[in-house]
Amino acid sequence: MSEFMVVCTFKEGTDMADVMKVVAAERDAVATLQAAGTIGVVKLATPQGKVFIEAHSADIESARAVIEALPMAQWWNIELYPIVPPAPVG
């Protein structure tokens, strides 16, 4: 299993009123994926309109598919970055 940091930014012209309509569905979908171990931490940078999601998947394509299945993904530009822990000191 590999880890990815997913950076999501809202597409220009997104109507945030539409986004707010799916908040409950997004929260439920995230909780289900967290329970399954598919995603980890989700953090919001609200003033910047960014969402950071830790994804756990076999490869970058499957990580993207998981994120694209989220209700809010229709309004996101999605960037995925493979991440690794830092090398041990010493």
TORKOL-4160 file (C-alpha; in steps of 0.2 Angstrom, whole numbers, padded with zeros to 4 digits, m for minus):
90
<pt num="1" X="0000" Y="0000" Z="0000"/>
<pt num="2" X="0007" Y="0017" Z="m0005"/>
<pt num="3" X="0003" Y="0034" Z="0003"/>
<pt num="4" X="m0002" Y="0049" Z="m0007"/>
<pt num="5" X="m0006" Y="0067" Z="m0002"/>
<pt num="6" X="m0020" Y="0074" Z="m0012"/>
<pt num="7" X="m0022" Y="0093" Z="m0015"/>
<pt num="8" X="m0039" Y="0098" Z="m0020"/>
<pt num="9" X="m0044" Y="0116" Z="m0026"/>
<pt num="10" X="m0061" Y="0122" Z="m0031"/>
<pt num="11" X="m0063" Y="0125" Z="m0049"/>
<pt num="12" X="m0065" Y="0143" Z="m0054"/>
<pt num="13" X="m0084" Y="0147" Z="m0055"/>
<pt num="14" X="m0089" Y="0134" Z="m0042"/>
<pt num="15" X="m0105" Y="0139" Z="m0033"/>
<pt num="16" X="m0102" Y="0136" Z="m0015"/>
<pt num="17" X="m0120" Y="0135" Z="m0011"/>
<pt num="18" X="m0120" Y="0119" Z="m0022"/>
<pt num="19" X="m0105" Y="0112" Z="m0013"/>
<pt num="20" X="m0114" Y="0115" Z="0004"/>
<pt num="21" X="m0128" Y="0104" Z="m0002"/>
<pt num="22" X="m0117" Y="0089" Z="m0002"/>
<pt num="23" X="m0107" Y="0092" Z="0014"/>
<pt num="24" X="m0117" Y="0078" Z="0024"/>
<pt num="25" X="m0114" Y="0066" Z="0009"/>
<pt num="26" X="m0096" Y="0070" Z="0009"/>
<pt num="27" X="m0094" Y="0068" Z="0027"/>
<pt num="28" X="m0102" Y="0051" Z="0026"/>
<pt num="29" X="m0091" Y="0045" Z="0011"/>
<pt num="30" X="m0075" Y="0051" Z="0020"/>
<pt num="31" X="m0080" Y="0042" Z="0036"/>
<pt num="32" X="m0083" Y="0026" Z="0026"/>
<pt num="33" X="m0067" Y="0027" Z="0017"/>
<pt num="34" X="m0057" Y="0031" Z="0033"/>
<pt num="35" X="m0065" Y="0016" Z="0042"/>
<pt num="36" X="m0059" Y="0005" Z="0027"/>
<pt num="37" X="m0042" Y="0013" Z="0028"/>
<pt num="38" X="m0042" Y="0020" Z="0010"/>
<pt num="39" X="m0040" Y="0038" Z="0016"/>
<pt num="40" X="m0033" Y="0045" Z="0032"/>
<pt num="41" X="m0033" Y="0063" Z="0038"/>
<pt num="42" X="m0043" Y="0076" Z="0029"/>
<pt num="43" X="m0039" Y="0094" Z="0032"/>
<pt num="44" X="m0046" Y="0110" Z="0025"/>
<pt num="45" X="m0038" Y="0127" Z="0021"/>
<pt num="46" X="m0054" Y="0136" Z="0020"/>
<pt num="47" X="m0048" Y="0154" Z="0016"/>
<pt num="48" X="m0037" Y="0146" Z="0002"/>
<pt num="49" X="m0051" Y="0135" Z="m0005"/>
<pt num="50" X="m0040" Y="0119" Z="m0003"/>
<pt num="51" X="m0043" Y="0102" Z="0004"/>
<pt num="52" X="m0029" Y="0090" Z="0009"/>
<pt num="53" X="m0032" Y="0072" Z="0009"/>
<pt num="54" X="m0021" Y="0058" Z="0014"/>
<pt num="55" X="m0024" Y="0043" Z="0003"/>
<pt num="56" X="m0019" Y="0025" Z="0004"/>
<pt num="57" X="m0019" Y="0015" Z="m0011"/>
<pt num="58" X="m0010" Y="0002" Z="m0022"/>
<pt num="59" X="m0005" Y="0015" Z="m0035"/>
<pt num="60" X="m0009" Y="0033" Z="m0040"/>
<pt num="61" X="m0022" Y="0028" Z="m0052"/>
<pt num="62" X="m0033" Y="0019" Z="m0039"/>
<pt num="63" X="m0030" Y="0034" Z="m0027"/>
<pt num="64" X="m0036" Y="0046" Z="m0040"/>
<pt num="65" X="m0052" Y="0035" Z="m0043"/>
<pt num="66" X="m0056" Y="0035" Z="m0024"/>
<pt num="67" X="m0055" Y="0054" Z="m0023"/>
<pt num="68" X="m0064" Y="0056" Z="m0039"/>
<pt num="69" X="m0079" Y="0046" Z="m0032"/>
<pt num="70" X="m0081" Y="0058" Z="m0017"/>
<pt num="71" X="m0097" Y="0069" Z="m0019"/>
<pt num="72" X="m0087" Y="0086" Z="m0019"/>
<pt num="73" X="m0074" Y="0080" Z="m0032"/>
<pt num="74" X="m0085" Y="0086" Z="m0046"/>
<pt num="75" X="m0079" Y="0104" Z="m0041"/>
<pt num="76" X="m0061" Y="0100" Z="m0038"/>
<pt num="77" X="m0045" Y="0101" Z="m0047"/>
<pt num="78" X="m0035" Y="0086" Z="m0040"/>
<pt num="79" X="m0017" Y="0084" Z="m0038"/>
<pt num="80" X="m0009" Y="0069" Z="m0031"/>
<pt num="81" X="0008" Y="0067" Z="m0024"/>
<pt num="82" X="0017" Y="0051" Z="m0018"/>
<pt num="83" X="0023" Y="0053" Z="m0001"/>
<pt num="84" X="0036" Y="0043" Z="0010"/>
<pt num="85" X="0041" Y="0046" Z="0028"/>
<pt num="86" X="0058" Y="0055" Z="0031"/>
<pt num="87" X="0073" Y="0044" Z="0032"/>
<pt num="88" X="0079" Y="0040" Z="0050"/>
<pt num="89" X="0091" Y="0051" Z="0057"/>
<pt num="90" X="0108" Y="0043" Z="0061"/>
